[in-house]
Amino acid sequence: MQENHLFEYALIRVVPRVEREEFVNVGVLVCCKRLDLLLCRITIPQEKVLALDPNADLEVIAEYLDSFEKICRGERGPNPIALQDAASRFRWLTANRSSMLQTSRPHGGLSDDLEKTLESLFENYVA
């Protein structure tokens, strides 16, 4: 029998026109503090983003999401946030902000397979 792990997750959103508060879910973050694990899966549904803003700069959005992924993975680079533990990186990534890249409020759950949980959340909320 596999052990259940307490985890938190948040949806990653692109908000092409912040003043309109319309968004497209583009990914999922899953964090397990006990395992010092932070996972993410991201895609850019270009047609959905462009439906909200035909002038959205998809290259800039892709660059922001790439930085988001690097922080999630803890990649060493110019951003010192990436050097923190998984839970601290999750808190920083899910902090409330008014920008074209936002997250939902974190939600909790239990899982015996966090990779499978990530995929399930991605399929339910993003794909």
KEKE-3310 file (N, C-alpha, C; in steps of 0.2 Angstrom, whole numbers, plus 5000, padded with zeros to 4 digits):
npx = (5004:5003:5009:4999:5001:5000:4996:4997:4989:4988:4981:4988:4987:4984:4982:4978:4973:4974:4965:4953:4951:4949:4953:4964:4966:4982:4991:4996:5002:5009:5012:5022:5026:5032:5039:5047:5044:5040:5030:5026:5015:5013:5005:5002:4988:4986:4975:4965:4970:4972:4959:4954:4962:4967:4979:4988:5004:5012:5025:5031:5023:5026:5039:5038:5031:5041:5050:5043:5042:5056:5058:5050:5055:5067:5079:5095:5100:5097:5087:5085:5074:5072:5081:5076:5067:5055:5042:5043:5046:5033:5025:5029:5027:5013:5009:4998:4995:4994:4995:5000:5002:4995:4990:4978:4970:4978:4974:4970:4975:4975:4986:4993:5001:5009:5013:5004:4992:4995:4994:4981:4974:4978:4972:4959:4957:4964:4967)
npy = (4994:5011:5026:5040:5057:5073:5087:5102:5112:5123:5132:5138:5154:5163:5180:5190:5203:5212:5222:5218:5206:5193:5176:5162:5145:5138:5130:5119:5118:5108:5104:5097:5098:5090:5081:5089:5093:5100:5102:5105:5107:5114:5122:5132:5137:5144:5149:5151:5161:5171:5173:5180:5191:5198:5204:5199:5196:5182:5177:5184:5180:5166:5167:5172:5161:5151:5155:5154:5140:5136:5142:5134:5121:5123:5128:5133:5150:5167:5170:5172:5166:5153:5145:5142:5131:5119:5122:5135:5141:5137:5145:5158:5158:5157:5168:5182:5193:5206:5204:5198:5185:5174:5164:5152:5152:5142:5125:5110:5093:5074:5062:5047:5046:5058:5063:5057:5063:5076:5075:5072:5083:5093:5088:5089:5103:5111:5105)
npz = (5000:4995:5002:5007:5002:5009:4999:4990:4977:4963:4950:4935:4927:4912:4909:4898:4896:4909:4915:4912:4918:4913:4910:4905:4909:4910:4915:4929:4946:4958:4974:4987:5003:5012:5005:4999:4986:4970:4957:4940:4926:4910:4896:4881:4876:4862:4853:4862:4871:4861:4858:4869:4868:4854:4851:4859:4865:4862:4862:4873:4883:4883:4887:4900:4905:4904:4913:4924:4925:4926:4939:4946:4944:4951:4945:4944:4941:4936:4945:4962:4969:4964:4971:4983:4995:4990:4995:4998:4985:4979:4987:4983:4969:4969:4975:4977:4963:4952:4936:4920:4921:4932:4947:4953:4969:4981:4983:4993:4995:4996:4990:4983:4973:4966:4953:4945:4950:4946:4932:4931:4937:4927:4915:4919:4922:4912:4899)
capx = (5000:5007:5007:4996:5004:4997:4999:4993:4989:4986:4980:4992:4982:4986:4977:4981:4971:4973:4960:4947:4951:4948:4959:4964:4970:4987:4995:4995:5007:5008:5018:5021:5031:5035:5044:5051:5043:5036:5029:5021:5014:5011:5004:4999:4983:4986:4969:4961:4973:4971:4952:4953:4966:4970:4985:4992:5011:5013:5032:5032:5019:5030:5045:5036:5029:5047:5053:5039:5044:5062:5058:5046:5060:5073:5085:5099:5100:5098:5082:5086:5069:5073:5086:5073:5064:5049:5036:5044:5045:5026:5021:5031:5023:5006:5007:4993:4998:4991:5000:4997:5003:4993:4988:4972:4971:4980:4969:4974:4972:4979:4988:4998:5005:5009:5014:4997:4988:4997:4991:4973:4972:4980:4967:4952:4957:4968:4967)
capy = (5000:5017:5031:5046:5063:5080:5091:5108:5113:5129:5133:5144:5157:5169:5185:5194:5210:5212:5226:5214:5200:5187:5172:5155:5141:5136:5125:5117:5117:5103:5105:5092:5101:5084:5078:5095:5092:5105:5099:5109:5106:5120:5123:5138:5136:5151:5151:5154:5167:5176:5175:5185:5197:5196:5207:5197:5194:5176:5176:5187:5175:5160:5168:5172:5154:5147:5158:5151:5133:5136:5143:5128:5116:5125:5128:5139:5155:5174:5172:5168:5162:5146:5142:5140:5125:5118:5125:5142:5142:5137:5151:5164:5157:5158:5175:5187:5198:5209:5204:5194:5178:5173:5158:5152:5151:5135:5120:5105:5086:5069:5058:5042:5047:5065:5064:5055:5069:5082:5074:5072:5090:5096:5086:5092:5110:5114:5102)
capz = (5000:4995:5007:5004:5004:5008:4994:4988:4970:4960:4942:4932:4922:4908:4909:4893:4898:4916:4917:4910:4922:4909:4910:4902:4912:4905:4919:4936:4950:4963:4979:4993:5007:5016:5000:4996:4979:4967:4950:4936:4919:4907:4889:4879:4871:4858:4851:4868:4873:4856:4858:4874:4866:4847:4851:4865:4863:4864:4864:4880:4888:4883:4891:4907:4908:4904:4919:4929:4925:4929:4946:4949:4944:4955:4941:4945:4936:4939:4950:4968:4971:4962:4975:4989:4995:4985:4998:4997:4978:4978:4990:4979:4963:4970:4978:4974:4959:4946:4930:4914:4924:4939:4949:4957:4976:4982:4986:4996:4994:4997:4984:4984:4966:4964:4946:4942:4952:4942:4926:4932:4937:4921:4911:4921:4922:4907:4893)
cpx = (5004:5004:5004:5000:5000:5000:4994:4994:4986:4986:4984:4987:4986:4981:4980:4979:4969:4967:4953:4946:4949:4954:4958:4969:4976:4992:4993:5002:5005:5014:5016:5027:5035:5040:5048:5051:5038:5036:5025:5020:5010:5010:5001:4994:4982:4980:4965:4964:4971:4963:4950:4957:4969:4977:4990:4999:5013:5020:5033:5029:5023:5036:5043:5034:5036:5051:5050:5041:5051:5062:5055:5051:5066:5079:5089:5100:5100:5092:5083:5080:5069:5078:5083:5070:5058:5043:5037:5043:5037:5023:5023:5027:5016:5004:5002:4996:4993:4995:4997:4998:5001:4991:4981:4974:4973:4974:4973:4971:4977:4980:4993:5002:5004:5009:5007:4992:4989:4993:4984:4971:4973:4974:4960:4952:4960:4967:4960)
cpy = (5006:5022:5037:5052:5069:5084:5097:5109:5120:5129:5139:5147:5162:5174:5191:5202:5211:5216:5223:5208:5193:5183:5165:5151:5138:5131:5123:5116:5112:5103:5100:5095:5095:5081:5083:5094:5098:5103:5104:5106:5112:5119:5130:5137:5143:5153:5154:5160:5173:5178:5180:5192:5196:5199:5205:5195:5187:5174:5179:5182:5169:5161:5168:5165:5150:5149:5154:5144:5132:5137:5136:5122:5117:5126:5134:5144:5162:5175:5168:5164:5154:5142:5140:5133:5125:5122:5133:5145:5142:5143:5157:5164:5159:5164:5179:5192:5200:5209:5199:5186:5177:5166:5158:5152:5144:5131:5114:5098:5081:5065:5053:5042:5054:5067:5062:5061:5075:5081:5074:5079:5094:5094:5089:5099:5114:5112:5103)
cpz = (5000:5000:5004:5007:5004:5003:4993:4980:4968:4953:4940:4926:4918:4908:4904:4894:4905:4918:4916:4915:4919:4909:4906:4906:4908:4909:4926:4940:4956:4968:4985:4997:5010:5011:4997:4988:4976:4959:4946:4929:4915:4899:4888:4874:4867:4856:4856:4870:4868:4856:4863:4872:4860:4847:4856:4862:4866:4865:4871:4885:4888:4887:4898:4909:4908:4911:4925:4930:4928:4937:4949:4949:4949:4952:4943:4940:4940:4944:4956:4971:4970:4967:4982:4989:4991:4988:4997:4990:4977:4981:4986:4973:4964:4974:4974:4970:4954:4940:4925:4916:4931:4941:4953:4965:4977:4985:4988:4994:4997:4991:4986:4977:4964:4957:4943:4944:4948:4935:4926:4932:4931:4916:4913:4921:4916:4900:4890)
residu = (MET:GLN:GLU:ASN:HIS:LEU:PHE:GLU:TYR:ALA:LEU:ILE:ARG:VAL:VAL:PRO:ARG:VAL:GLU:ARG:GLU:GLU:PHE:VAL:ASN:VAL:GLY:VAL:LEU:VAL:CYS:CYS:LYS:ARG:LEU:ASP:LEU:LEU:LEU:CYS:ARG:ILE:THR:ILE:PRO:GLN:GLU:LYS:VAL:LEU:ALA:LEU:ASP:PRO:ASN:ALA:ASP:LEU:GLU:VAL:ILE:ALA:GLU:TYR:LEU:ASP:SER:PHE:GLU:LYS:ILE:CYS:ARG:GLY:GLU:ARG:GLY:PRO:ASN:PRO:ILE:ALA:LEU:GLN:ASP:ALA:ALA:SER:ARG:PHE:ARG:TRP:LEU:THR:ALA:ASN:ARG:SER:SER:MET:LEU:GLN:THR:SER:ARG:PRO:HIS:GLY:GLY:LEU:SER:ASP:ASP:LEU:GLU:LYS:THR:LEU:GLU:SER:LEU:PHE:GLU:ASN:TYR:VAL:ALA)
# end
